[in-house]
């Protein structure tokens, strides 16, 4: 068996700590913009739990998500399973394979946090290379693999498209996102 290139290092510890803290701060700023201060403040606190943080340290490489590195190496990620099961702003939290309605629509406050999380992740991982088109491009590559309601898929496509055309500020307002949410979530 080939030896893993991943191990616990001080560089991984401080690198991962820095990335998740910067991400949480960016999410807080965006959440404040859309009026959900508390959600921004408590966003992703589980990333500091041992199961999530230690995996993040071990698989940190400064490039892509440690979760993706772990999945490539191990076939799955304990950190991701822990994280998505505790954070309602993730689409995966709302998926129940054994339920009649496998993909209920995410409540509005978690939808807002999801949007803020998405943009913040792109901004942190892309840094100065981030553009208003980035989230739409990324979404278009991944949306068919994501399990969520058709309503949510259409709504997210609309939000990312609007930002790619108009920019972040006019789209990322509570009133605009509420209007879009109501439009797409009405049955």
C-alpha positions as CSV (number, residue, x, y, z in Angstrom):
1,X,0.0,0.0,0.0
2,X,1.3,3.4,-1.0
3,X,2.1,5.8,1.9
4,X,-0.1,8.9,2.2
5,X,1.4,12.2,1.4
6,X,-1.0,13.8,4.0
7,X,0.0,14.2,7.6
8,X,-0.4,16.5,10.6
9,X,1.9,19.5,10.4
10,X,2.1,23.0,12.0
11,X,1.7,24.4,8.5
12,X,-1.5,22.5,8.1
13,X,-2.7,23.5,11.5
14,X,-2.2,27.3,11.0
15,X,-3.1,27.2,7.3
16,X,-6.4,25.4,7.9
17,X,-7.2,27.6,10.9
18,X,-6.5,30.7,8.8
19,X,-8.7,29.6,5.9
20,X,-11.7,28.6,8.0
21,X,-11.5,31.8,10.1
22,X,-11.2,34.0,7.0
23,X,-14.2,32.1,5.4
24,X,-16.3,32.5,8.5
25,X,-15.5,36.3,8.7
26,X,-16.5,36.7,5.0
27,X,-19.7,34.8,5.6
28,X,-20.5,37.0,8.6
29,X,-20.0,40.2,6.5
30,X,-22.3,38.8,3.7
31,X,-24.9,37.5,6.3
32,X,-24.9,41.0,7.9
33,X,-25.6,42.5,4.5
34,X,-28.7,40.3,4.1
35,X,-29.9,40.8,7.7
36,X,-29.0,37.5,9.4
37,X,-26.4,38.6,11.8
38,X,-26.8,35.6,14.2
39,X,-26.5,33.0,11.4
40,X,-23.3,34.8,10.3
41,X,-21.9,34.7,13.8
42,X,-22.6,31.0,14.4
43,X,-21.8,29.9,10.8
44,X,-19.6,26.8,10.6
45,X,-18.7,26.6,14.2
46,X,-18.6,22.8,13.8
47,X,-15.4,23.3,11.7
48,X,-13.5,23.8,15.0
49,X,-14.8,20.5,16.4
50,X,-12.1,17.7,16.6
51,X,-13.6,15.5,13.9
52,X,-13.7,18.4,11.4
53,X,-10.7,20.4,12.4
54,X,-8.2,17.5,12.6
55,X,-9.1,16.2,9.2
56,X,-8.8,19.7,7.9
57,X,-5.3,20.0,9.3
58,X,-4.2,16.6,8.0
59,X,-5.5,17.2,4.4
60,X,-4.7,20.9,4.2
61,X,-2.6,21.7,1.1
62,X,-3.4,25.4,0.6
63,X,-5.0,24.8,-2.7
64,X,-8.4,23.0,-2.5
65,X,-10.7,21.9,0.2
66,X,-9.2,19.4,2.7
67,X,-12.5,17.6,2.4
68,X,-11.9,17.0,-1.3
69,X,-8.3,15.8,-0.6
70,X,-9.6,13.4,2.1
71,X,-12.3,12.0,-0.2
72,X,-9.8,11.4,-2.9
73,X,-7.5,9.6,-0.5
74,X,-10.0,7.8,1.8
75,X,-13.1,7.5,-0.4
76,X,-15.2,9.6,2.0
77,X,-14.8,12.3,4.6
78,X,-15.8,12.0,8.2
79,X,-15.5,15.8,8.5
80,X,-18.0,16.3,5.7
81,X,-20.4,13.8,7.1
82,X,-20.2,15.5,10.4
83,X,-20.4,19.0,8.9
84,X,-23.4,18.5,6.6
85,X,-25.4,16.8,9.3
86,X,-25.1,19.8,11.7
87,X,-25.3,22.8,9.4
88,X,-28.7,23.5,8.0
89,X,-27.3,25.9,5.4
90,X,-26.1,22.9,3.4
91,X,-28.4,21.4,0.7
92,X,-27.2,18.0,1.8
93,X,-28.7,18.6,5.3
94,X,-32.1,18.6,3.8
95,X,-31.8,15.4,1.8
96,X,-33.5,12.3,3.3
97,X,-33.3,9.3,1.1
98,X,-35.9,7.3,3.1
99,X,-38.6,10.1,3.2
100,X,-41.5,10.5,0.9
101,X,-40.3,14.0,0.1
102,X,-36.6,13.4,-0.2
103,X,-35.6,17.0,-0.8
104,X,-37.8,19.5,1.1
105,X,-37.2,23.2,0.3
106,X,-34.7,24.8,2.6
107,X,-36.2,27.5,4.9
108,X,-35.5,31.1,3.9
109,X,-33.0,31.9,6.7
110,X,-30.8,28.9,5.8
111,X,-31.1,29.7,2.1
112,X,-29.7,33.2,2.8
113,X,-26.9,31.6,4.8
114,X,-26.3,29.1,2.0
115,X,-25.9,31.9,-0.6
116,X,-23.6,33.8,1.7
117,X,-21.5,30.7,2.3
118,X,-21.3,29.9,-1.4
119,X,-20.0,33.4,-2.4
120,X,-17.7,33.5,0.6
121,X,-16.1,30.1,-0.3
122,X,-15.5,31.3,-3.9
123,X,-14.0,34.5,-2.7
124,X,-11.7,32.9,-0.2
125,X,-10.5,30.0,-2.4
126,X,-10.2,32.2,-5.5
127,X,-8.8,35.3,-3.8
128,X,-8.0,38.0,-6.2
129,X,-9.0,35.8,-9.1
130,X,-12.7,35.8,-8.0
131,X,-15.1,37.4,-10.4
132,X,-18.8,37.9,-10.3
133,X,-19.2,35.1,-12.8
134,X,-17.3,32.6,-10.7
135,X,-20.2,31.1,-8.7
136,X,-22.3,30.6,-11.9
137,X,-19.5,28.9,-13.7
138,X,-18.8,26.6,-10.7
139,X,-22.5,26.0,-10.2
140,X,-23.0,25.0,-13.8
141,X,-20.2,22.4,-13.4
142,X,-21.7,20.9,-10.3
143,X,-25.4,21.4,-10.2
144,X,-26.4,18.1,-11.8
145,X,-24.5,16.2,-9.1
146,X,-26.2,18.0,-6.3
147,X,-29.3,16.5,-4.8
148,X,-31.9,19.2,-4.0
149,X,-35.4,20.2,-5.0
150,X,-36.1,21.4,-8.5
151,X,-37.3,24.7,-7.0
152,X,-34.0,25.2,-5.1
153,X,-31.9,24.3,-8.2
154,X,-33.8,26.8,-10.3
155,X,-33.5,29.5,-7.5
156,X,-29.8,29.0,-7.1
157,X,-29.2,29.1,-10.8
158,X,-31.2,32.4,-10.9
159,X,-29.2,34.0,-8.1
160,X,-25.8,33.0,-9.5
161,X,-26.9,34.2,-13.0
162,X,-28.2,37.5,-11.6
163,X,-24.9,38.1,-9.8
164,X,-22.9,37.2,-12.9
165,X,-24.8,39.9,-14.8
166,X,-25.5,42.6,-12.2
167,X,-22.8,42.0,-9.6
168,X,-23.1,41.1,-5.9
169,X,-24.5,44.3,-4.3
170,X,-27.8,44.7,-6.2
171,X,-28.6,40.9,-5.9
172,X,-27.4,40.2,-2.4
173,X,-30.1,42.1,-0.5
174,X,-32.6,40.6,1.8
175,X,-35.6,42.1,-0.1
176,X,-34.4,40.9,-3.5
177,X,-33.5,37.4,-2.2
178,X,-36.9,37.1,-0.4
179,X,-38.7,38.1,-3.6
180,X,-36.8,35.5,-5.6
181,X,-37.3,32.8,-2.9
182,X,-41.0,33.4,-2.8
183,X,-41.2,33.3,-6.6
184,X,-39.4,30.0,-6.9
185,X,-40.6,28.3,-3.7
186,X,-44.3,28.8,-4.4
187,X,-45.9,25.6,-5.4
